[in-house]
Amino acid sequence: MRTCDPSQCPICKGTAKRFRKGNFDAYVVICDRCGDFGITDTALVNIRGEYFSEREIANASGWLRENQGYEITSYNADGLKNINPISYSERADRLLRKIGKVTSFAGEEVKIDSSWISSAWCAHEKEMRSLLNFLSESDLVVVNGPLPEYQTVVVRPNGWMRIDDLSKVGSAGDQGFVAMWFDQSMSEAYAVAISKAIADAGYRPHRVDNREHNGKIDDEIVSEIRKSRFVVADFSGHRGGVYYEAGFAKCLGIEVFWTCREDYFKELHFDIRQYNCIEWKMNELDEFRQRLRFRIESVLGQGPVKK
């Protein structure tokens, strides 16, 4: 059987490191482009035999970069090949946000980094530089150096205003933030039911990563919740972070959809019981997917993302 180079990312084929994940039949991959993610032995074999087009690689790499810590399994590997592409303007917005994030102060000149390719869901550096040209022509940034080999970029005042707008609470956004327990036992539920229900309803699922936090929601989570149309909060495992994130969203006036696996349902905190929480079972994930989709659509309507 053909082997997979452990120094090569199984998704983008770029430079990566791969480590065995404890005693599990899975690896942790640290990729320069895709970031950090997990992959099971079975999924590694399946993906190795799949052909990904350049755009499919860009979509998968960009999605993984936004969902650090995601574990690719035999249940969800096919989904990476079928991620909905984002529009040109959305890629430009993502690139602008990335530039703003690595800028320490207004007016700072920052070096252009090839790792921004995945942040903007680009297929290659040429496409990323095309987006930089667009941002420059839109008076959002200034690029310095001979075109197209310019070396640095500066965010203009209009660019900072655009970044501020993108960071506001997303009442008209297309993102559904998922707060949940990042345990291996929940991987199938997320892949088969939660993420697909959000996508079926016309929105983009977003899960930050598996970092635990104790009484403090970090800046990245705050930012992503703020720009989300809604939050799906699954209380299986009764993780403190899920309660914090759901509460934060409610304080912002963002719609929260409450779910919990049947074996944890009876221990739900009394504050959560007042809401119409979807109780689901591991052997009925298709039903869970449909119920969550219909709940989202009944409250918010069909989202703007076309399947």
Secondary structure, DSSP 4 states (H G I P E B T S, - for coil): -----TTB-TTT-SBEEEEE-TTSSEEEEEETTTEEEEEEHHHHHHHHTS---HHHHHHHHHHHHHSTT-EE-TTTHHHHHTPPPPPHHHHHHHHHHHHHHH--STT--EE--TTHHHHTT-SSHHHHHHHHHHHHHTTSEEEESSTTS--EEEE-HHHHHHHHHHHS--TT--EEEEE----GGGHHHIIIIIHHHHHHTT-EEE---S---SS---HHHHHHHHT-SEEEEE-TT--HHHHHHHHHHHHHT-EEEEEEEHHHHTT--HHHHTS-PEEE-GGGHHHHHHHHHHHHHHHH-S-S---
